[in-house]
Amino acid sequence: MGTYLDARTSQNASTANSIAIPILVINTPQLFGQIGLLTGGVTTNPRALLKGTISVQVPLALVGITITIVRGTDPTDPVVYSATSTFSLSLLAPQVIAFSAADFNPPVTPQLTYTAFVSSNLLGTVRVGPESFDGILVSD
């Protein structure tokens, strides 16, 4: 059984349609959440359990939305999770994307920072909320 070490939340937007942030550059990651998990008390098999949600209004075209989580702060840092959801031409309502990821045996430093990014392969995508990213750190 794992021992709880730390938990953090990055809540950029709490409710639906509470923001309107356009994704202005195609296939360029845009930060929407970041947390730092403290590693004090780590013994063996540390793992970070990460989850979140983001809502986007997509253009009336076939569009791919990619969620990427890295261990670090830059899009070029080690990728922990990446997934693309493709939406069809006929979707008029905002689309909610939920994700769950894990980082097993990350390098133990005083703090593990995780950053969540979103990108789109088509202009016209708008982040509308809610947006939430959270994680916990456990070890054996």
C-alpha positions as CSV (number, residue, x, y, z in Angstrom):
1,M,0.0,0.0,0.0
2,G,1.3,3.4,-0.9
3,T,2.0,6.3,1.5
4,Y,0.6,9.7,0.6
5,L,3.3,12.4,0.4
6,D,1.8,15.4,-1.2
7,A,-1.1,16.7,-3.4
8,R,-1.6,19.9,-5.4
9,T,-4.2,21.5,-7.6
10,S,-3.9,24.0,-10.4
11,Q,-7.4,25.4,-11.1
12,N,-7.3,27.9,-13.9
13,A,-11.1,28.1,-14.5
14,S,-13.7,26.6,-12.2
15,T,-16.8,26.8,-14.3
16,A,-18.1,26.4,-17.8
17,N,-17.7,29.3,-20.2
18,S,-15.8,31.3,-17.5
19,I,-12.8,32.1,-19.8
20,A,-12.2,32.7,-23.5
21,I,-8.6,32.0,-24.4
22,P,-7.9,31.4,-28.1
23,I,-5.2,29.0,-29.2
24,L,-3.5,31.3,-31.7
25,V,-0.6,29.2,-33.0
26,I,-1.2,25.8,-34.6
27,N,0.4,22.8,-32.9
28,T,2.1,25.0,-30.3
29,P,1.6,23.9,-26.7
30,Q,-0.2,26.4,-24.5
31,L,0.1,26.0,-20.7
32,F,-3.1,25.5,-18.8
33,G,-1.9,23.9,-15.5
34,Q,1.2,23.4,-13.4
35,I,1.8,21.8,-10.0
36,G,4.8,21.1,-7.8
37,L,4.8,18.0,-5.6
38,L,7.1,17.9,-2.6
39,T,9.1,14.6,-2.3
40,G,9.9,14.6,1.4
41,G,9.4,11.1,2.8
42,V,9.9,9.2,-0.4
43,T,11.0,5.7,0.2
44,T,10.7,3.3,-2.8
45,N,8.7,3.3,-6.0
46,P,7.6,6.9,-6.0
47,R,4.7,7.7,-8.4
48,A,2.8,10.7,-9.3
49,L,-0.9,10.3,-10.2
50,L,-2.1,13.1,-12.4
51,K,-5.5,14.0,-13.7
52,G,-7.4,16.9,-15.1
53,T,-10.0,18.4,-17.4
54,I,-10.1,21.1,-20.0
55,S,-13.0,22.4,-22.1
56,V,-12.6,23.8,-25.5
57,Q,-14.9,25.3,-28.2
58,V,-13.7,23.9,-31.5
59,P,-14.2,25.4,-34.9
60,L,-16.7,23.9,-37.3
61,A,-14.0,21.7,-38.9
62,L,-12.2,18.5,-38.2
63,V,-9.8,19.4,-35.4
64,G,-7.4,17.6,-33.2
65,I,-6.8,18.7,-29.6
66,T,-3.6,17.4,-27.9
67,I,-3.1,17.3,-24.2
68,T,0.6,16.9,-23.1
69,I,1.9,16.6,-19.6
70,V,5.7,17.0,-19.0
71,R,7.8,16.5,-15.9
72,G,9.2,20.0,-15.8
73,T,8.1,23.4,-17.1
74,D,8.8,23.5,-20.8
75,P,7.1,21.6,-23.6
76,T,10.5,20.1,-24.5
77,D,10.9,18.5,-21.0
78,P,10.3,14.7,-20.6
79,V,6.7,13.8,-21.7
80,V,4.8,11.9,-19.0
81,Y,1.5,11.8,-21.0
82,S,0.2,12.8,-24.4
83,A,-3.1,12.2,-26.1
84,T,-5.0,13.6,-29.0
85,S,-8.8,13.8,-29.3
86,T,-10.3,14.5,-32.8
87,F,-13.6,16.2,-33.1
88,S,-15.9,16.3,-36.1
89,L,-17.3,19.1,-38.1
90,S,-20.8,19.1,-36.5
91,L,-19.9,19.8,-32.8
92,L,-21.4,23.1,-31.7
93,A,-21.1,22.8,-27.9
94,P,-17.8,23.1,-25.9
95,Q,-16.0,19.8,-25.7
96,V,-14.8,18.5,-22.3
97,I,-11.6,16.5,-22.3
98,A,-10.7,14.5,-19.2
99,F,-7.4,12.8,-18.7
100,S,-5.5,10.6,-16.2
101,A,-1.8,9.9,-16.2
102,A,0.9,8.4,-14.0
103,D,4.7,9.0,-13.6
104,F,6.2,5.8,-12.1
105,N,9.7,6.1,-10.5
106,P,10.4,9.7,-11.4
107,P,13.9,11.0,-10.4
108,V,13.6,12.1,-6.8
109,T,14.4,15.8,-6.4
110,P,13.1,18.1,-3.6
111,Q,10.1,19.0,-5.8
112,L,8.6,17.3,-8.9
113,T,7.0,19.9,-11.2
114,Y,4.4,18.8,-13.8
115,T,3.0,21.1,-16.5
116,A,-0.1,20.5,-18.6
117,F,-0.3,21.9,-22.1
118,V,-3.0,22.0,-24.8
119,S,-2.5,22.5,-28.5
120,S,-4.7,22.4,-31.6
121,N,-4.0,21.6,-35.2
122,L,-6.4,24.2,-36.4
123,L,-7.0,27.9,-35.7
124,G,-10.3,28.9,-34.1
125,T,-10.1,26.7,-31.0
126,V,-10.9,28.5,-27.8
127,R,-10.4,27.4,-24.2
128,V,-13.6,28.1,-22.4
129,G,-13.4,26.4,-19.0
130,P,-13.4,24.7,-16.8
131,E,-9.7,23.9,-16.6
132,S,-8.2,21.8,-13.7
133,F,-5.0,19.9,-13.3
134,D,-4.1,18.0,-10.1
135,G,-1.8,15.3,-8.8
136,I,-0.7,13.3,-5.8
137,L,2.6,11.8,-4.9
138,V,2.8,8.4,-3.2
139,S,5.6,5.9,-2.5
140,D,5.9,2.5,-0.9
